[in-house]
Amino acid sequence: MTDALHSGDSFYRMLFENAGDAIFVHNENMILAVNKKACEMLGYTEDELLAMRPNEVDAPEQRMCMPEHTAKLKNRKPITFETLHQKKDGTRFFVEVTANLITLNGEPAVISICRDNTIREYYDKLLRDTTIEWQNTFDAINGAVFLLSPKHKILRCNKASYILFNNFKQGEILGKYCCEVVHGTSNPIPECPLTLMKKTKKRETAVLKSGECWLEVTADPVLDEDNNVSAVVHVVSDITERKRAEEALQDAMDFSQLLLNTSPAFIVAIGFDGKTIMMNKSMLSTLGYAEEEIRGLDYVQTFVPEENREMLNGVFQEIIRNGKAVVVENLIVGKSGQRLLVEWNGRPGVNTKKGIPFFVGVGTDITESKRIRL
């Protein structure tokens, strides 16, 4: 039977020998013919393979599958399956087998074409691992992340989407319009950044009130080669706590500003470079300056008479060295030349937004009380 294969038409024999995949012709009990690629792939000589049973090229745990494949072939239809082959040196590798039932010299036989799938299996695994890693990263994001179609239907979303919008069960968000999920409406709200993004084709952001919650919403377009929006990355973050903290801070700042501007005490802020940053209304009014006039002026040179300057500069250096409050008396000079004696409580401060250090002084005008005591 093997001789019959070798003596076949030379054209078909050339195709058989030069095929890029391994080819086996066999029945249930023996291998009848193999091509060069089969020998190269498995590391056997042709004679060695012809002396083997067909399932002996399989990894041991795969050999029991041969009867199942043979049974399927009796339907006279080709079958394709993946399996593990084992080389002569014991190395295993993935193959994709396409098998077909043929008749050879009046006897049934099988022709199996085997393609080495090692590279494909490697890249398939790499793709699976990358997909899992990407999904894990996607799900680790705290904000709700949606991938939208150009018409704003949700194609994909992360786990945080179901946590943030907990009226939806797992899987129920997909296929819905984002306005249904985020706002509970059938149409986009007027402030929706997606509407503006369609026009600008660039990132748009909005802060929106939704019930009792504050949401920060961003929309980033995914553009195709014709610069059309093919998808949208839509991120929704719950910033309610941050917004409440900002409101509380603003209330505190407003209250502090009220106290600052209604206090009869003198309050001044001076940078470590000696430049005047601010004065409260009481001090500005007493010295005869407008707020915009004093910013950036050298405090000591402008508001302190010469006989007190050296002493006050020494106080500033002490505050810088020790970082502690000090109490000091010194004269200050108004715009019209009037001189006042002020008792100061001075301490260091830091601009919380910019991290810039400065001196802050809270003073009481003791000019009259000092004169009375004297």
Secondary structure by P-SEA (a helix, b strand, c coil): caaaaaaccaaaaaaaaaccbbbbbbcccccccccaaaaaaacccaaaaaacccccccccccccaaaaaaaaacccbbbbbbbbbbcccbbbbbbbbbbbbbbcccbbbbbbbbbbaaaaaaaaaaaaaaaaaaaaaaaacccbbbbcccccccccccaaaaaaacccccccccccccccccccccccccccaaaaaaaaccccccccccccbbbbbbbbbbccccccccccbbbbbbaaaaaaaaaaaaaaaaaaaaaaaaccbbbbbbccccccccccaaaaaaaccccccccccccccccccccaaaaaaaaaaaaaaccbbbbbbbbbbcccbbbbbbbbbbbbbbcccccbbbbbbbbbbaaaaaaaac
